[in-house]
Amino acid sequence: MSLNAAEALLFARRSVRGFLPGPVPRGDVERMLRAARTAPSGANLQPGRFHALTGAPLAKLSAALVDAASAGRAQVSQYSYFPQPMPPALKARQRAAGHALYAALGIERRDLPGRRAQFARNYGFFDAPVGIVVTIDPAMGKGCFMDLGLALMALMIAAEGMGYASCGIGALANHADVAHAALGLGADEMVVCGLALGRADPDAPANTVRTERAPLEEFATLRGF
């Protein structure tokens, strides 16, 4: 079965953790953000804001986040990303994804410093030329988080179609207060995640990783067909 253009972009998209240093023009970033806003949202509330940084502003934010993480300070995320506790089946899926990444990077299972150093790269936006901090009004309901996720996917697919790569960074919320202060955000903005954006480095070992997706019969039922 041949894929149409939309399907081709969806199947091509992946989380990239190695970027080329070349800049991303402002016009391209604006195109992606406009595409993000086309995502459907309940009652057309269009929840969420996107704070795109490059150059010195991005370097300053990244340094603050890396310093906070290196200091071993307590996490301050305002929401729970993962289920607590993590069910065994999902824990196995999480471990498999981590193992694939660390294996590609040559980081051994017991190399805890190496694993910590790789995880810390989240806070530097994986050295991407563009970093985006994604926020939402904390007064919004859970459905609005879903709508924000749709907008994020629309942005990622737009980037893919323009020859760029991206990686969502949920870890950014671990030090949400640092990002909040650095960007001068108000009480009506809660840091949800980050997004690294740029052109993929074809030689980066991390970019060889493709996580598996569950087969159709595991997550869907079809009736009356």
C-alpha positions as CSV (number, residue, x, y, z in Angstrom):
1,M,0.0,0.0,0.0
2,S,1.4,3.4,-1.0
3,L,1.3,6.3,1.4
4,N,-0.2,9.6,0.6
5,A,1.7,12.8,1.4
6,A,0.2,13.2,4.9
7,E,0.8,9.6,5.8
8,A,4.4,9.8,4.6
9,L,5.1,12.8,6.9
10,L,3.5,11.0,9.8
11,F,5.5,7.9,9.4
12,A,8.8,9.8,8.7
13,R,8.6,11.9,11.8
14,R,10.7,10.8,14.7
15,S,12.3,12.4,17.8
16,V,15.7,13.8,16.8
17,R,18.3,14.4,19.4
18,G,21.2,15.6,17.2
19,F,20.9,18.8,15.2
20,L,23.0,20.7,12.7
21,P,24.0,24.2,14.0
22,G,22.6,26.2,11.0
23,P,20.0,28.8,11.9
24,V,16.3,28.4,11.3
25,P,14.9,31.5,9.6
26,R,12.2,33.4,11.6
27,G,9.8,33.1,8.6
28,D,10.0,29.3,8.8
29,V,9.3,29.2,12.5
30,E,6.3,31.5,12.0
31,R,5.0,29.1,9.3
32,M,5.2,26.2,11.7
33,L,3.5,28.1,14.5
34,R,0.7,29.1,12.2
35,A,0.3,25.5,11.2
36,A,0.2,24.5,14.9
37,R,-2.7,26.9,15.4
38,T,-4.8,25.1,12.7
39,A,-5.2,22.1,15.1
40,P,-8.8,21.4,16.2
41,S,-9.7,22.6,19.7
42,G,-12.9,22.2,21.7
43,A,-15.1,25.4,21.5
44,N,-12.2,26.9,19.5
45,L,-10.4,27.9,22.7
46,Q,-7.0,27.3,21.1
47,P,-5.2,26.6,24.3
48,G,-1.5,27.0,24.8
49,R,1.3,29.4,23.9
50,F,4.6,28.8,22.2
51,H,7.7,30.8,23.1
52,A,10.4,30.3,20.4
53,L,14.0,31.2,21.2
54,T,17.2,31.1,19.3
55,G,20.7,32.6,19.6
56,A,21.6,34.3,22.9
57,P,18.1,34.0,24.5
58,L,18.1,30.3,23.9
59,A,21.7,29.9,25.2
60,K,20.8,31.9,28.4
61,L,17.7,29.7,29.1
62,S,19.5,26.5,28.3
63,A,22.4,27.5,30.7
64,A,19.9,28.2,33.5
65,L,18.1,24.9,33.0
66,V,21.3,22.9,32.9
67,D,22.6,24.6,36.0
68,A,19.4,23.9,37.8
69,A,19.5,20.2,36.8
70,S,23.2,19.9,37.7
71,A,22.5,21.3,41.2
72,G,20.3,18.4,42.0
73,R,17.4,20.6,43.1
74,A,13.9,19.2,43.6
75,Q,11.7,19.0,40.6
76,V,8.9,21.5,40.4
77,S,6.6,20.3,37.6
78,Q,3.1,21.5,38.0
79,Y,1.5,18.3,36.6
80,S,2.1,14.6,36.4
81,Y,3.4,13.5,33.0
82,F,3.5,9.8,33.7
83,P,1.0,7.5,35.6
84,Q,1.9,6.9,39.2
85,P,2.8,4.2,39.7
86,M,3.8,3.1,36.2
87,P,2.0,-0.1,35.2
88,P,4.5,-3.0,34.4
89,A,3.6,-3.1,30.7
90,L,4.2,0.6,30.2
91,K,7.4,0.4,32.3
92,A,8.7,-2.2,30.0
93,R,7.9,0.0,27.0
94,Q,9.7,3.0,28.7
95,R,12.7,0.9,29.4
96,A,12.9,-0.5,25.9
97,A,12.9,3.1,24.5
98,G,15.7,4.1,26.9
99,H,17.7,1.1,26.2
100,A,17.5,1.7,22.4
101,L,18.8,5.3,22.8
102,Y,21.6,4.5,25.2
103,A,22.7,1.5,23.1
104,A,22.9,3.7,20.1
105,L,25.1,6.1,22.1
106,G,27.3,3.4,23.5
107,I,26.2,4.1,27.1
108,E,26.3,1.0,29.2
109,R,23.4,0.0,31.4
110,R,25.4,0.6,34.6
111,D,27.0,3.8,33.4
112,L,24.8,6.1,35.5
113,P,27.0,9.2,35.0
114,G,26.7,8.7,31.3
115,R,23.0,8.3,31.4
116,R,22.6,11.4,33.6
117,A,24.7,13.4,31.2
118,Q,22.6,12.3,28.2
119,F,19.4,13.1,30.1
120,A,20.8,16.5,31.0
121,R,21.0,17.3,27.2
122,N,17.2,17.7,27.4
123,Y,17.8,21.0,29.3
124,G,20.1,22.2,26.5
125,F,17.4,21.4,23.9
126,F,19.9,18.9,22.4
127,D,21.9,21.8,21.0
128,A,19.2,22.6,18.5
129,P,19.3,26.0,17.0
130,V,15.7,26.7,18.1
131,G,14.1,25.9,21.4
132,I,10.4,26.3,22.1
133,V,8.8,26.5,25.5
134,V,5.2,25.4,25.5
135,T,2.8,26.7,28.1
136,I,-0.9,26.5,29.0
137,D,-3.2,28.4,31.3
138,P,-3.4,26.3,34.5
139,A,-7.1,27.0,34.7
140,M,-7.7,25.0,31.5
141,G,-9.3,21.6,31.8
142,K,-7.7,18.2,30.9
143,G,-9.4,18.4,27.4
144,C,-7.4,21.5,26.7
145,F,-4.1,19.6,27.3
146,M,-5.4,17.2,24.6
147,D,-6.0,20.1,22.2
148,L,-2.5,21.5,23.0
149,G,-1.1,18.1,22.1
150,L,-2.9,18.3,18.7
151,A,-1.3,21.7,18.1
152,L,2.2,20.3,19.0
153,M,1.7,17.5,16.5
154,A,0.6,19.9,13.8
155,L,3.8,21.9,14.5
156,M,6.0,18.9,14.2
157,I,4.4,17.7,11.0
158,A,4.7,21.1,9.5
159,A,8.4,21.1,10.5
160,E,8.8,17.7,8.9
161,G,7.2,18.8,5.7
162,M,9.6,21.8,5.6
163,G,12.7,19.6,6.0
164,Y,13.2,20.2,9.7
165,A,13.3,17.8,12.6
166,S,12.0,18.1,16.2
167,C,11.9,16.5,19.6
168,G,9.4,17.1,22.4
169,I,11.0,17.7,25.8
170,G,8.7,16.7,28.6
171,A,11.7,17.0,31.0
172,L,11.6,20.7,30.7
173,A,8.7,20.8,33.1
174,N,11.0,19.3,35.8
175,H,12.4,22.8,36.3
176,A,9.4,24.7,35.1
177,D,10.0,27.6,37.6
178,V,13.4,28.3,36.0
179,A,11.9,28.6,32.5
180,H,9.0,30.6,33.9
181,A,11.3,33.1,35.5
182,A,13.7,33.3,32.6
183,L,10.9,34.1,30.2
184,G,9.0,36.4,32.6
185,L,5.8,34.5,32.3
186,G,2.7,35.4,34.2
187,A,0.5,33.3,36.5
188,D,-1.7,32.4,33.6
189,E,1.1,30.3,31.9
190,M,2.2,26.9,33.2
191,V,5.2,25.3,31.5
192,V,4.1,22.1,29.8
193,C,7.1,21.0,27.8
194,G,9.8,22.1,25.5
195,L,10.5,21.4,21.8
196,A,13.9,21.2,20.1
197,L,13.8,22.3,16.4
198,G,16.3,22.4,13.6
199,R,17.8,20.2,10.8
200,A,18.7,16.7,11.8
201,D,22.4,15.8,12.0
202,P,22.6,12.7,9.8
203,D,25.8,11.6,11.6
204,A,24.4,11.8,15.1
205,P,24.2,8.3,16.6
206,A,21.0,9.2,18.6
207,N,19.2,9.8,15.3
208,T,19.5,6.2,14.3
209,V,17.0,5.2,17.0
210,R,13.4,4.5,15.9
211,T,11.1,3.4,18.7
212,E,8.6,0.7,18.0
213,R,4.9,1.4,17.8
214,A,2.2,-1.0,19.1
215,P,0.4,-3.1,16.4
216,L,-3.1,-2.0,15.4
217,E,-4.8,-4.9,17.2
218,E,-3.2,-3.8,20.5
219,F,-4.8,-0.4,20.6
220,A,-7.8,-0.4,18.3
221,T,-11.0,-2.2,17.7
222,L,-13.0,-2.0,14.5
223,R,-16.7,-3.0,14.4
224,G,-19.2,-3.3,11.7
225,F,-16.6,-3.3,8.9
